[in-house]
Amino acid sequence: MSRAELRVMVDPTSCDGYGTCAELLPEWIETDEWGFPVIRREALPAHLADHADRAVHACPRMAIRVVRVRS
């Protein structure tokens, strides 16, 4: 039986490297030397879901999202 997991995704063509997502979710998102997000690839832990939602809503370019995927 498969489970659904949450993953943080970024649309690299929409992202302008503001870094807001990394400021709001530093446990999961770092920035590279140009300020663009580097997101961990594994499933997002449930205790970080609210923080991830805040990062999604704060993105000025709407380039980040949280998706549910089957494992």
MOPAC internal coordinates of N, CA, C and O (Angstrom, degrees):
PM7 1SCF
backbone

  N    0.0000 0     0.00 0     0.00 0    0    0    0
  C    1.4475 1     0.00 0     0.00 0    1    0    0
  C    1.5308 1   109.48 1     0.00 0    2    1    0
  O    1.2310 1   120.15 1   -49.53 1    3    2    1
  N    1.3104 1   117.32 1   130.47 1    3    2    1
  C    1.4585 1   120.13 1  -178.02 1    5    3    2
  C    1.5270 1   111.26 1   -90.53 1    6    5    3
  O    1.2310 1   121.18 1   -28.47 1    7    6    5
  N    1.3040 1   115.35 1   151.53 1    7    6    5
  C    1.4598 1   122.20 1   177.84 1    9    7    6
  C    1.5147 1   109.05 1  -111.87 1   10    9    7
  O    1.2310 1   120.72 1   -22.98 1   11   10    9
  N    1.3000 1   116.24 1   157.02 1   11   10    9
  C    1.4602 1   120.55 1   174.56 1   13   11   10
  C    1.5280 1   108.06 1   -94.23 1   14   13   11
  O    1.2310 1   121.00 1   -43.57 1   15   14   13
  N    1.3017 1   115.70 1   136.43 1   15   14   13
  C    1.4606 1   122.58 1   177.77 1   17   15   14
  C    1.5140 1   108.70 1  -121.17 1   18   17   15
  O    1.2310 1   120.97 1   -26.52 1   19   18   17
  N    1.3235 1   115.75 1   153.48 1   19   18   17
  C    1.4564 1   120.79 1   174.66 1   21   19   18
  C    1.5154 1   109.04 1   -94.88 1   22   21   19
  O    1.2310 1   121.25 1   -43.33 1   23   22   21
  N    1.3219 1   115.22 1   136.67 1   23   22   21
  C    1.4672 1   121.34 1   176.35 1   25   23   22
  C    1.5146 1   109.01 1  -130.76 1   26   25   23
  O    1.2310 1   120.68 1   -35.39 1   27   26   25
  N    1.3071 1   116.30 1   144.61 1   27   26   25
  C    1.4597 1   121.80 1   175.06 1   29   27   26
  C    1.5221 1   106.98 1   -95.40 1   30   29   27
  O    1.2310 1   121.13 1   -50.18 1   31   30   29
  N    1.3369 1   115.44 1   129.82 1   31   30   29
  C    1.4621 1   121.31 1  -178.08 1   33   31   30
  C    1.5247 1   108.78 1  -126.79 1   34   33   31
  O    1.2310 1   120.96 1   -28.11 1   35   34   33
  N    1.3268 1   115.77 1   151.89 1   35   34   33
  C    1.4556 1   120.87 1   175.48 1   37   35   34
  C    1.5244 1   109.07 1  -127.57 1   38   37   35
  O    1.2310 1   120.83 1   -38.22 1   39   38   37
  N    1.3080 1   116.02 1   141.78 1   39   38   37
  C    1.4632 1   121.92 1   173.24 1   41   39   38
  C    1.5263 1   106.28 1   -93.28 1   42   41   39
  O    1.2310 1   120.13 1   -76.89 1   43   42   41
  N    1.3342 1   117.36 1   103.11 1   43   42   41
  C    1.4634 1   119.62 1  -173.61 1   45   43   42
  C    1.5305 1   113.70 1   -65.29 1   46   45   43
  O    1.2310 1   119.80 1   157.05 1   47   46   45
  N    1.3091 1   117.99 1   -22.95 1   47   46   45
  C    1.4708 1   119.23 1   178.84 1   49   47   46
  C    1.5242 1   112.06 1   -78.17 1   50   49   47
  O    1.2310 1   120.00 1   158.49 1   51   50   49
  N    1.3304 1   117.61 1   -21.51 1   51   50   49
  C    1.4612 1   121.02 1   178.46 1   53   51   50
  C    1.5247 1   112.63 1   -92.27 1   54   53   51
  O    1.2310 1   120.46 1   154.33 1   55   54   53
  N    1.3099 1   116.73 1   -25.67 1   55   54   53
  C    1.4633 1   121.77 1  -174.90 1   57   55   54
  C    1.5288 1   111.08 1   -70.67 1   58   57   55
  O    1.2310 1   121.15 1   -46.59 1   59   58   57
  N    1.3361 1   115.41 1   133.41 1   59   58   57
  C    1.4646 1   121.60 1   175.20 1   61   59   58
  C    1.5263 1   112.69 1  -108.20 1   62   61   59
  O    1.2310 1   120.31 1  -173.63 1   63   62   61
  N    1.3308 1   117.01 1     6.37 1   63   62   61
  C    1.4624 1   120.79 1   174.97 1   65   63   62
  C    1.5165 1   114.54 1    73.75 1   66   65   63
  O    1.2310 1   119.78 1  -145.75 1   67   66   65
  N    1.3289 1   118.02 1    34.25 1   67   66   65
  C    1.4710 1   120.25 1   176.83 1   69   67   66
  C    1.5259 1   111.73 1   -66.19 1   70   69   67
  O    1.2310 1   119.89 1   146.86 1   71   70   69
  N    1.3345 1   117.82 1   -33.14 1   71   70   69
  C    1.4589 1   121.83 1   178.14 1   73   71   70
  C    1.5130 1   114.87 1    86.51 1   74   73   71
  O    1.2310 1   119.90 1  -174.77 1   75   74   73
  N    1.3188 1   117.80 1     5.23 1   75   74   73
  C    1.4638 1   121.33 1   179.87 1   77   75   74
  C    1.5186 1   111.06 1   -59.34 1   78   77   75
  O    1.2310 1   120.31 1   138.50 1   79   78   77
  N    1.3222 1   117.01 1   -41.50 1   79   78   77
  C    1.4630 1   120.56 1  -178.86 1   81   79   78
  C    1.5235 1   111.51 1   -61.04 1   82   81   79
  O    1.2310 1   120.42 1   138.81 1   83   82   81
  N    1.3116 1   116.81 1   -41.19 1   83   82   81
  C    1.4646 1   120.57 1  -179.97 1   85   83   82
  C    1.5308 1   111.35 1   -69.38 1   86   85   83
  O    1.2310 1   120.21 1   148.27 1   87   86   85
  N    1.3171 1   117.21 1   -31.73 1   87   86   85
  C    1.4644 1   120.16 1   176.87 1   89   87   86
  C    1.5226 1   110.89 1   -68.63 1   90   89   87
  O    1.2310 1   120.39 1   143.52 1   91   90   89
  N    1.3370 1   116.85 1   -36.48 1   91   90   89
  C    1.4574 1   121.03 1  -176.77 1   93   91   90
  C    1.5262 1   113.64 1   -87.88 1   94   93   91
  O    1.2310 1   120.12 1   160.34 1   95   94   93
  N    1.3184 1   117.38 1   -19.66 1   95   94   93
  C    1.4660 1   121.35 1  -178.32 1   97   95   94
  C    1.5336 1   110.09 1  -137.58 1   98   97   95
  O    1.2310 1   120.24 1  -122.29 1   99   98   97
  N    1.3432 1   117.14 1    57.71 1   99   98   97
  C    1.4727 1   119.63 1  -175.28 1  101   99   98
  C    1.5210 1   113.78 1   -66.37 1  102  101   99
  O    1.2310 1   120.20 1   160.42 1  103  102  101
  N    1.3343 1   117.22 1   -19.58 1  103  102  101
  C    1.4625 1   120.23 1   178.11 1  105  103  102
  C    1.5315 1   111.04 1   -68.84 1  106  105  103
  O    1.2310 1   120.32 1   159.24 1  107  106  105
  N    1.3345 1   117.00 1   -20.76 1  107  106  105
  C    1.4578 1   120.55 1  -172.41 1  109  107  106
  C    1.5262 1   114.08 1  -123.83 1  110  109  107
  O    1.2310 1   120.40 1   157.42 1  111  110  109
  N    1.3229 1   116.85 1   -22.58 1  111  110  109
  C    1.4661 1   120.71 1  -175.67 1  113  111  110
  C    1.5186 1   109.45 1  -126.48 1  114  113  111
  O    1.2310 1   121.11 1   -51.53 1  115  114  113
  N    1.3154 1   115.49 1   128.47 1  115  114  113
  C    1.4676 1   122.43 1   172.13 1  117  115  114
  C    1.5217 1   107.05 1  -113.33 1  118  117  115
  O    1.2310 1   120.14 1    -7.14 1  119  118  117
  N    1.3022 1   117.34 1   172.86 1  119  118  117
  C    1.4611 1   120.01 1   174.46 1  121  119  118
  C    1.5237 1   109.65 1  -118.57 1  122  121  119
  O    1.2310 1   121.61 1   -30.41 1  123  122  121
  N    1.3224 1   114.53 1   149.59 1  123  122  121
  C    1.4572 1   119.09 1   176.22 1  125  123  122
  C    1.5332 1   109.04 1   -83.35 1  126  125  123
  O    1.2310 1   119.93 1     5.97 1  127  126  125
  N    1.3047 1   117.74 1  -174.03 1  127  126  125
  C    1.4656 1   120.56 1  -175.31 1  129  127  126
  C    1.5264 1   113.56 1   -66.79 1  130  129  127
  O    1.2310 1   119.68 1   166.02 1  131  130  129
  N    1.3284 1   118.21 1   -13.98 1  131  130  129
  C    1.4695 1   122.62 1   178.60 1  133  131  130
  C    1.5268 1   111.74 1  -102.00 1  134  133  131
  O    1.2310 1   120.15 1  -179.75 1  135  134  133
  N    1.3255 1   117.32 1     0.25 1  135  134  133
  C    1.4576 1   121.28 1   178.25 1  137  135  134
  C    1.5159 1   115.33 1    92.77 1  138  137  135
  O    1.2310 1   120.06 1  -175.43 1  139  138  137
  N    1.3273 1   117.49 1     4.57 1  139  138  137
  C    1.4602 1   120.79 1  -179.35 1  141  139  138
  C    1.5254 1   110.16 1   -87.11 1  142  141  139
  O    1.2310 1   120.52 1   -32.78 1  143  142  141
  N    1.3418 1   116.61 1   147.22 1  143  142  141
  C    1.4662 1   119.97 1  -174.41 1  145  143  142
  C    1.5198 1   113.82 1   -69.93 1  146  145  143
  O    1.2310 1   121.71 1   -39.01 1  147  146  145
  N    1.3124 1   114.33 1   140.99 1  147  146  145
  C    1.4583 1   123.62 1   171.02 1  149  147  146
  C    1.5254 1   104.24 1  -119.11 1  150  149  147
  O    1.2310 1   121.19 1   -68.67 1  151  150  149
  N    1.3322 1   115.32 1   111.33 1  151  150  149
  C    1.4580 1   121.31 1  -171.42 1  153  151  150
  C    1.5219 1   110.16 1  -105.61 1  154  153  151
  O    1.2310 1   120.85 1   -42.84 1  155  154  153
  N    1.3076 1   115.99 1   137.16 1  155  154  153
  C    1.4686 1   120.08 1   176.31 1  157  155  154
  C    1.5213 1   109.27 1   -62.13 1  158  157  155
  O    1.2310 1   120.40 1   -35.71 1  159  158  157
  N    1.3215 1   116.84 1   144.29 1  159  158  157
  C    1.4634 1   122.04 1  -174.10 1  161  159  158
  C    1.5219 1   114.80 1   -88.26 1  162  161  159
  O    1.2310 1   119.97 1   161.86 1  163  162  161
  N    1.3060 1   117.67 1   -18.14 1  163  162  161
  C    1.4587 1   118.91 1  -176.95 1  165  163  162
  C    1.5312 1   110.92 1   -78.35 1  166  165  163
  O    1.2310 1   121.28 1    -6.21 1  167  166  165
  N    1.3166 1   115.16 1   173.79 1  167  166  165
  C    1.4650 1   121.55 1  -178.70 1  169  167  166
  C    1.5264 1   110.33 1   -63.43 1  170  169  167
  O    1.2310 1   121.03 1   -38.97 1  171  170  169
  N    1.3053 1   115.63 1   141.03 1  171  170  169
  C    1.4581 1   122.55 1   178.72 1  173  171  170
  C    1.5313 1   109.24 1   -73.56 1  174  173  171
  O    1.2310 1   119.38 1   -52.43 1  175  174  173
  N    1.3207 1   118.78 1   127.57 1  175  174  173
  C    1.4679 1   119.90 1   177.08 1  177  175  174
  C    1.5323 1   110.31 1   -65.03 1  178  177  175
  O    1.2310 1   120.74 1   -33.25 1  179  178  177
  N    1.3070 1   116.20 1   146.75 1  179  178  177
  C    1.4682 1   121.60 1  -177.36 1  181  179  178
  C    1.5265 1   112.31 1   -57.88 1  182  181  179
  O    1.2310 1   120.12 1   145.34 1  183  182  181
  N    1.3270 1   117.38 1   -34.66 1  183  182  181
  C    1.4656 1   118.92 1  -177.59 1  185  183  182
  C    1.5329 1   113.36 1   -69.39 1  186  185  183
  O    1.2310 1   119.94 1   168.68 1  187  186  185
  N    1.3317 1   117.72 1   -11.32 1  187  186  185
  C    1.4644 1   120.89 1   177.61 1  189  187  186
  C    1.5316 1   113.06 1  -102.94 1  190  189  187
  O    1.2310 1   120.00 1  -178.45 1  191  190  189
  N    1.3247 1   117.60 1     1.55 1  191  190  189
  C    1.4705 1   121.22 1  -175.55 1  193  191  190
  C    1.5336 1   112.18 1   -60.82 1  194  193  191
  O    1.2310 1   119.73 1   136.82 1  195  194  193
  N    1.3230 1   118.12 1   -43.18 1  195  194  193
  C    1.4697 1   119.94 1   179.73 1  197  195  194
  C    1.5187 1   111.54 1   -65.30 1  198  197  195
  O    1.2310 1   120.29 1   140.73 1  199  198  197
  N    1.3213 1   117.05 1   -39.27 1  199  198  197
  C    1.4691 1   121.05 1   177.80 1  201  199  198
  C    1.5297 1   110.23 1   -64.90 1  202  201  199
  O    1.2310 1   120.64 1   140.96 1  203  202  201
  N    1.3258 1   116.38 1   -39.04 1  203  202  201
  C    1.4623 1   120.49 1   178.38 1  205  203  202
  C    1.5259 1   110.68 1   -65.03 1  206  205  203
  O    1.2310 1   120.17 1   139.59 1  207  206  205
  N    1.3227 1   117.28 1   -40.41 1  207  206  205
  C    1.4671 1   120.19 1   177.31 1  209  207  206
  C    1.5240 1   111.26 1   -62.24 1  210  209  207
  O    1.2310 1   120.26 1   140.65 1  211  210  209
  N    1.3183 1   117.11 1   -39.35 1  211  210  209
  C    1.4738 1   120.27 1   176.83 1  213  211  210
  C    1.5253 1   110.74 1   -62.47 1  214  213  211
  O    1.2310 1   120.55 1   138.23 1  215  214  213
  N    1.3150 1   116.55 1   -41.77 1  215  214  213
  C    1.4697 1   120.47 1   178.76 1  217  215  214
  C    1.5238 1   111.00 1   -64.07 1  218  217  215
  O    1.2310 1   120.38 1   139.56 1  219  218  217
  N    1.3240 1   116.88 1   -40.44 1  219  218  217
  C    1.4696 1   121.08 1   178.42 1  221  219  218
  C    1.5214 1   109.99 1   -60.69 1  222  221  219
  O    1.2310 1   120.19 1   131.38 1  223  222  221
  N    1.3268 1   117.23 1   -48.62 1  223  222  221
  C    1.4659 1   121.04 1  -175.97 1  225  223  222
  C    1.5277 1   112.91 1   -71.99 1  226  225  223
  O    1.2310 1   119.97 1   157.65 1  227  226  225
  N    1.3188 1   117.67 1   -22.35 1  227  226  225
  C    1.4606 1   121.07 1  -179.04 1  229  227  226
  C    1.5211 1   113.10 1   -87.65 1  230  229  227
  O    1.2310 1   119.54 1   167.44 1  231  230  229
  N    1.3115 1   118.48 1   -12.56 1  231  230  229
  C    1.4710 1   120.92 1  -177.14 1  233  231  230
  C    1.5266 1   110.15 1   -64.99 1  234  233  231
  O    1.2310 1   119.71 1   -60.17 1  235  234  233
  N    1.3383 1   118.16 1   119.83 1  235  234  233
  C    1.4618 1   120.15 1  -178.26 1  237  235  234
  C    1.5356 1   113.61 1   -68.39 1  238  237  235
  O    1.2310 1   119.91 1   160.59 1  239  238  237
  N    1.3169 1   117.78 1   -19.41 1  239  238  237
  C    1.4668 1   121.45 1  -179.67 1  241  239  238
  C    1.5336 1   112.70 1  -106.67 1  242  241  239
  O    1.2310 1   120.50 1  -178.48 1  243  242  241
  N    1.3436 1   116.65 1     1.52 1  243  242  241
  C    1.4678 1   122.57 1  -177.77 1  245  243  242
  C    1.5330 1   111.01 1    51.53 1  246  245  243
  O    1.2310 1   121.34 1  -136.70 1  247  246  245
  N    1.3281 1   115.05 1    43.30 1  247  246  245
  C    1.4598 1   121.63 1  -175.88 1  249  247  246
  C    1.5222 1   113.54 1   -95.51 1  250  249  247
  O    1.2310 1   120.13 1   171.88 1  251  250  249
  N    1.3010 1   117.36 1    -8.12 1  251  250  249
  C    1.4585 1   120.71 1  -176.78 1  253  251  250
  C    1.5290 1   108.87 1  -116.98 1  254  253  251
  O    1.2310 1   121.28 1   -31.83 1  255  254  253
  N    1.3225 1   115.15 1   148.17 1  255  254  253
  C    1.4657 1   119.65 1   178.55 1  257  255  254
  C    1.5229 1   109.31 1  -152.79 1  258  257  255
  O    1.2310 1   121.45 1   -18.12 1  259  258  257
  N    1.3110 1   114.83 1   161.88 1  259  258  257
  C    1.4547 1   121.90 1   173.90 1  261  259  258
  C    1.5164 1   106.08 1  -112.32 1  262  261  259
  O    1.2310 1   121.01 1   -53.30 1  263  262  261
  N    1.3304 1   115.67 1   126.70 1  263  262  261
  C    1.4696 1   120.69 1  -178.94 1  265  263  262
  C    1.5127 1   109.52 1  -121.01 1  266  265  263
  O    1.2310 1   121.60 1   -28.25 1  267  266  265
  N    1.3101 1   114.55 1   151.75 1  267  266  265
  C    1.4636 1   121.58 1   176.36 1  269  267  266
  C    1.5223 1   107.39 1   -99.32 1  270  269  267
  O    1.2310 1   120.11 1   -56.78 1  271  270  269
  N    1.3069 1   117.39 1   123.22 1  271  270  269
  C    1.4646 1   122.42 1   179.55 1  273  271  270
  C    1.5137 1   109.69 1  -124.79 1  274  273  271
  O    1.2310 1   120.90 1   -28.14 1  275  274  273
  N    1.3137 1   115.88 1   151.86 1  275  274  273
  C    1.4690 1   119.85 1   176.56 1  277  275  274
  C    1.5192 1   109.21 1   -83.05 1  278  277  275
  O    1.2310 1   121.59 1   -41.64 1  279  278  277
  N    1.3119 1   114.55 1   138.36 1  279  278  277
  C    1.4705 1   118.50 1  -179.71 1  281  279  278
  C    1.5074 1   110.76 1   -92.36 1  282  281  279
  O    1.2310 1   120.10 1   180.00 1  283  282  281

